[in-house]
Amino acid sequence: MALIGEPLLAHDVWIEPSTFSPALGQIVGVRLRVGENLQGDPLALVPGLVNRFVVEDSAGRKPVAGRLGADPAGLMRIAMPGLHIVGYYSNPSFIELPAEKFNAYLAQEGLDAISARRAFRNETGAKARELYSRCAKSLVLSGLPSEAQGDRRLGFPLELVAERNPYTIPAGQDLPVRLTFEDRPLAGALVVAMNNLNPAEKQAARTDNDGRARFRLGPGGMWLVKAVHMVPAPAGADADWASFWASLTFEPRRTNAEGD
């Protein structure tokens, strides 16, 4: 499978580690994937685009060893048991889209406020210049799960945080997630969850006033939770809009009872 740089917009980027359940001392490949419906191609690290590529465990935060132009894009050694929070945040990339494609992607990602603003300005038929940044996270567990260890913010502009450790939630229970933008809860954003065992069965919810949404976890498979937020581009950016794409992946272990 060929490595690619950033493709056309309206594709998700997520972290898919070589294992979500590493042993102590194991080296884990941190693979970046780009695609839709959890069908993805390897995404190469591009010099100048990497803002942060980190992993945080109970001992603190450290860089992931990046590998430019390679798959996996990074490597990390599991130095202690527990939950490891892996994060990749990119500097913005530029794209210009014709009106039809831009409007379709606004509808697909639930960016109704941007569509309404374009309509109010009589810009629905205009092309759009956009800066977009990726804010991807993944939860990797070594050893036994603990309610005392959970997801937390890495300080990305747009960030999804699991408010319960997904590795402690039995199948059939809800996972609460919180979406923040620039350190504040983001209300009214569309958040989508899907599982690689059946990515066509998506769950979708709008965040409440506290930026929260809930999703029912099924047994087995990797989960991807994702959201997109868009704002006017900063002055002098030579773009109309700035978008931020957040994702969160994890793979709860399937128990024997669930496998029966």
N, C-alpha and C positions, 0 to 999 in steps of 0.2 A: 504494500500500500504506500503510495507516494506521500511524502511530506509536503504540506502546503503552508503558505503564509496566510494572512487574514483574507478570507474570501469575501464575496458580496455580503452585504448586511442582511439581517433577518435570518441569520443562522446562530444557533446557540453555541456557546463555548462552555465546556465543563471539564472537570478533573476526573480522570478514571485511573486510579492507581493500579499497579500490577496485582495487588491484593489489598482488600479492606481489612484483613485479619492476619497481620504479619506476626511472626514470632520475634521474641526479644533478640536483638542483634541482627535481624534480617535487613537487607538492603531492599528498599521498595522503589520501583520505578514510578515516577509521577508523570503520567501521560496526560497531555492536553488533547482534547478532542473538539472538533467543530463539525456541526451538522444540524440535522433536525430529526425529531422523533427518536432520539437516542441512536440514530445511525450516523456515525461520525468518522471523519478522517483525522489522522494525526496532524496536530497544529505545531509548527516549528516555532521555537523561540527566535525572535527577530531582534537584533541589536538595536537599542534605542527605544524599543517598545516596552521592555520589561521595567515596570516601576517597582513591584515587589513580588518576590517568589519565596515564600517562607513556610515554616512549619512551627507550630507552637504545641508544647506538651507541658506537663506539670512543672518542668524545670525552667521553662521560659521559651523564648522565641529565637530561632536561628534561620539562616538562609537555607533554602534548598539548593543543592549543587546543580546549577543549570547547565544544560548541554545544548549549545546553539546548533540548530539545524539537525538535531537528532531526535529519535523516538525511542525511549521516553525522553521528554523534555528536561527532566530533572531526576535526581536520585537523592534518597534520604535513608539514613540508618536509624533503626528503631533502638534507641539507647535506653529506654525505660518502658515499663508497661503502662497501659492506660490509653486515654483518648488523645489522638494527635489531630490537630486542626491544620490542614494544608491550605494555603491560599496563593492565588495568582492574580495580580492586579496589573493591567496594562496601561501604558500611556495612550492618549487618544490617537486613533487613526481617522483619516478623512475619506469620505465617499460622497459622490454626487449622484442622486437618483432622479429619474424622470418621475413626473407627478403620479402616473398610474402605479408604479412599483412602490413609491413612498406611501401613497394612500392605502395600498393593500397591506403593507406591513404595519402601518399604524392601526388598522383594524384588527390584524392578526394578533398583535401584542396588547390590545386593549388600551391604546393610547388615545382615548376619546377626547381628552382635553386639548391635545395638540391638533386633532382633526377639527375640533370646533373653533380653535383659534385661527387655523388656516382658512376656514370657511368665513369667519367674521372679517378677515382681512382680504377676502376675495383671492386667496392664494391656493385654493384647492387644485387648480389646474397648473400650478407652477412647479418647477423642479425644486429639489431641496438639497442643500449642502449640509453635511452632517459630520460631526466629530463623535466617535463612539469609543467607549472604554469597556474593558472586560473586568469583572469582579467575581472570580470563581473561587469556590471553597470546596473542601472535601473532608469528611470525618472518617478517620482510620483508627481502628481499635486493636490494640495488642493486649491479649490477656482477657480477664473478666471485666464486664462492664460494671460501672458504678454510677448511681444517681448523683453522687458527690462530684463527679467529673462530667462536665457538659460543654457544649459549644459556647463560644464567646466571640465578641467582635474583634476583628483584626484591624479595624480602622479604615476600611475601604469606603469610598464615597457612597455607593449603594451596596447594602449588605443584608443577606439573609442569615438569621441566627435561629437554630433549633432551640426552643426553650425547654425541651426535655431531651435527655440523651436518647437518641433513637435506638441505641443498642440495648436499652432497658425497657422498651415499650413492647408489650406483647402484641402479636398480630391481632388486628381488629380494633385496636385503640387509636386515639387521635394523637397526632404530633402537632403541637402548637409551634408556629414559626413567627418571627417578628422581622419586619422589613424596615430598615432605617435608611434615610438619605441625609448625608452630611450631619450625622450624629443625632438626627431627630426622627421620630416615628413617621412613616410615610403612609398616609391614609388614602383609601380609594384606589390603590394599585392592584392590578391583576397579577395574581400569583398562581402558577400552574405546577402541578406535581404529576410525574409519570414514572412508570416502572419499566425496566428493559424487558421484562417477561411479557408485557403487553402494552407497549407505548401508545397504542391507539386509545386506550382507556385512560384519558386524562382527567384529573381532578382540577377544578379551577375555583378560585374564590377571590373576592375583593377584600383588601385589608380594611380593618375597622379603624376607628379614630386613633387607636394606640398602635397602628401598624401591624396588627396581628391577623393571622389566618390559621385555620386548622385543616389537617388532612388525615384521612383514615389509612393507616398502613396495612398492607396485606403481607402475607408470608413470602419470603424469598425475593431474590432479585435486587438489582441496584435501583435506588430511587434518585431522581433528579427533580429538584425544586428550583423554579426559576422565576425571574421577574425582570421587567424593563422599565426604566424611568427616563423621561426626556424633559429637557428645559431649554429655554433660549440659549444660544451659544454666547459666551462672554464677549464683551466688546473687543473689537480688533482681532477676532479669531478667524475672520474670512470664512465664516460658516453661519448657517441659520440656526442650527440646533445642535445640542450636545446630548447624547444618550449614554446610559450606563446599564450594563447587562449583568445581573447578578445570578449566580447559580450555586447550588449546594447539593453534593452527592454523598451518599452513604449506602451501606448494604447490610441491613440487619441479618443476623445469623438465623438460619431456619432450624428450629428445634425438631427433635424426633417426633414429637406429638404433632407438629404442624406438617411434617412430611408424610405421616401415615394417611 
